[in-house]
Amino acid sequence: MSGCIEIVETITIHKNHSGNIRYSLETGKFSSFFSGFTEYAGSSLQETLENQTAIFKEKLGQMKGIDSIEYTFNTAANEYFLKFSFTNVKDLNNAFYSISNNRKGFFSPDFMKISRHYVVRKNFVPLLNKYIEAQRFDSSYIDFAEFVNFKTIIQMPSQLKGVKGDHCRIAEDQVSVVQTNKVNSIIDNSANLGIRIRY
């Protein structure tokens, strides 16, 4: 059952380099398994997921250039997501550091860079694990990670000419990149979420 649930990060970039991001938890046909696991882990898992999402929404609401913020955590409808829009890549980078409890300094690497012909998404695994360690999550959550994939979809405004990155491929529509990693590999720092797109 490894990888039966997915955390999906969908990034859409427009011609003017604005865009939107949507993070969702896709349980699909394994929704009963997810419900069963939350019961095994106790209500703390569900509460933690919902509370973290609410915190992210609040922080995003305070950031310049971030709007159209929505989040849903509806177990009855099996619907879990957080989404928002960004005016430009600078505002996106500042927002990313804010929700990870870090302040972006002059020498801090960008989460994402967008130019006329390239998009580069930084490997943020070290920063993500720093955040996870600081939260001191229950050990049962690590057990849950065994069954979860982290999928990134980056949608570009024009046809792609190439992509570099671990476990990356160009989708059939020729304007999207898909990358999938196991959450376990992120937690143990063996995954590289960096992506370089030429378009």
C-alpha positions in Angstrom: 0.0 0.0 0.0 3.0 2.3 -0.2 2.2 5.6 -1.7 -1.6 5.1 -1.6 -2.3 8.7 -0.6 -0.8 11.8 -2.2 -0.1 15.3 -1.1 -0.4 17.2 -4.4 1.3 20.5 -5.0 -0.1 22.2 -8.1 1.7 25.4 -9.2 0.3 27.4 -12.2 2.5 30.1 -13.7 1.1 32.7 -16.0 2.8 34.7 -18.8 3.3 37.7 -16.5 4.9 35.4 -13.8 2.0 35.7 -11.5 0.2 32.4 -10.6 -1.5 30.3 -8.0 -0.6 27.3 -5.8 -2.9 24.6 -4.5 -1.9 22.0 -1.9 -4.3 19.1 -1.5 -4.5 15.7 0.2 -5.8 13.2 -2.3 -7.0 10.0 -0.6 -9.0 8.7 -3.5 -10.2 5.1 -3.1 -8.1 4.9 0.1 -10.2 7.4 2.0 -11.4 4.6 4.4 -7.7 3.7 5.0 -7.0 7.4 5.8 -10.0 7.5 8.2 -8.9 4.3 9.8 -5.4 5.6 10.3 -6.5 8.8 11.9 -8.5 6.8 14.3 -5.4 4.7 15.1 -3.3 7.8 15.6 -6.0 9.4 17.6 -7.8 12.7 16.8 -4.5 14.5 17.2 -3.5 13.7 13.6 -6.6 15.2 12.1 -6.5 18.1 14.5 -2.8 18.7 13.6 -3.5 18.7 9.9 -6.4 21.1 10.2 -4.6 23.4 12.7 -1.5 23.6 10.5 -3.6 24.5 7.5 -5.4 27.2 9.4 -2.1 28.6 10.6 -0.7 28.7 7.0 -3.9 30.5 5.8 -3.5 33.1 8.5 0.1 33.8 7.7 -0.5 33.9 4.0 -3.2 36.5 4.6 -0.6 38.8 6.1 1.7 38.6 3.1 2.0 41.2 0.4 1.1 40.0 -3.1 -0.8 37.0 -1.8 -4.6 36.8 -2.2 -7.5 34.5 -3.1 -6.6 32.3 -0.1 -9.0 29.4 0.5 -8.8 26.3 2.6 -11.1 23.3 3.2 -10.7 20.5 5.7 -13.8 18.5 5.2 -13.5 14.8 6.3 -17.2 14.1 5.5 -16.6 15.1 1.9 -13.1 13.7 1.7 -11.8 17.2 0.7 -8.7 18.7 2.0 -6.9 21.7 0.3 -5.2 25.0 0.7 -4.8 27.4 -2.3 -3.7 30.9 -3.0 -2.6 33.3 -5.7 0.7 35.3 -6.0 1.3 38.5 -7.8 5.0 37.8 -8.6 7.7 35.3 -7.7 9.3 37.7 -5.1 6.0 37.7 -3.1 5.8 33.9 -3.5 9.3 33.4 -2.1 8.5 35.7 0.9 5.3 33.8 1.6 7.1 30.4 1.4 9.6 31.5 4.0 6.8 32.9 6.2 4.7 29.7 6.4 7.9 27.7 7.2 8.6 30.0 10.1 11.7 31.5 8.5 12.6 35.0 7.4 14.0 35.4 3.9 17.3 37.2 4.1 19.5 38.6 1.4 21.5 35.4 1.0 18.6 33.0 1.5 17.9 30.8 -1.5 14.7 31.5 -3.5 12.0 28.8 -3.3 11.4 29.6 -7.0 13.0 31.6 -9.8 11.1 32.5 -13.0 12.7 34.1 -16.0 11.8 34.5 -19.7 12.7 30.9 -20.6 13.4 29.1 -17.3 11.7 28.2 -14.1 13.8 26.8 -11.2 12.2 25.3 -8.1 14.7 25.0 -5.3 15.1 21.7 -3.4 13.4 22.8 -0.2 13.8 19.4 1.6 16.3 20.7 4.2 14.1 23.7 5.1 11.0 21.4 5.2 12.7 19.0 7.6 13.8 21.9 9.8 10.2 22.9 10.1 9.1 19.3 10.8 11.7 18.9 13.6 10.6 22.2 15.1 7.0 21.1 15.3 7.9 17.9 17.2 5.1 15.9 15.6 3.9 12.7 17.1 5.9 9.6 16.0 2.7 8.0 14.6 2.8 10.7 11.9 6.0 9.3 10.6 4.3 5.9 10.4 1.6 7.6 8.2 4.3 9.0 5.9 5.1 5.5 4.7 1.8 5.5 2.8 2.1 8.9 1.3 3.6 10.3 -1.9 4.4 14.0 -2.5 3.5 15.0 -6.1 4.4 18.3 -7.7 2.6 19.6 -10.9 4.0 22.7 -12.4 1.8 24.2 -15.2 3.5 26.6 -17.6 1.9 29.1 -20.0 3.6 27.6 -23.1 5.0 24.4 -24.4 8.0 23.0 -22.6 11.4 22.4 -24.2 13.0 20.4 -21.4 13.0 19.5 -17.7 15.7 18.4 -15.3 15.1 16.9 -11.8 14.8 13.6 -10.0 11.6 11.6 -10.9 10.4 14.4 -13.3 8.5 14.0 -16.6 6.7 16.2 -19.0 3.0 15.5 -19.0 1.0 14.6 -22.1 -0.3 18.2 -22.4 3.4 19.3 -23.0 2.9 22.4 -20.8 3.1 20.6 -17.4 5.9 18.9 -15.4 5.1 16.1 -12.9 7.4 15.0 -10.1 6.6 12.3 -7.6 8.6 11.4 -4.4 7.8 9.3 -1.4 7.3 11.4 1.8 9.6 8.9 3.6 12.4 10.0 1.3 11.8 13.6 2.1 11.9 13.0 5.9 15.2 11.1 5.6 16.6 13.8 3.4 17.3 11.5 0.5 14.8 13.2 -1.9 15.7 16.2 -4.1 12.6 18.3 -5.0 14.6 20.6 -7.2 13.2 21.1 -10.7 14.6 23.1 -13.7 12.2 23.8 -16.5 13.0 25.3 -20.0 10.0 26.7 -22.0 
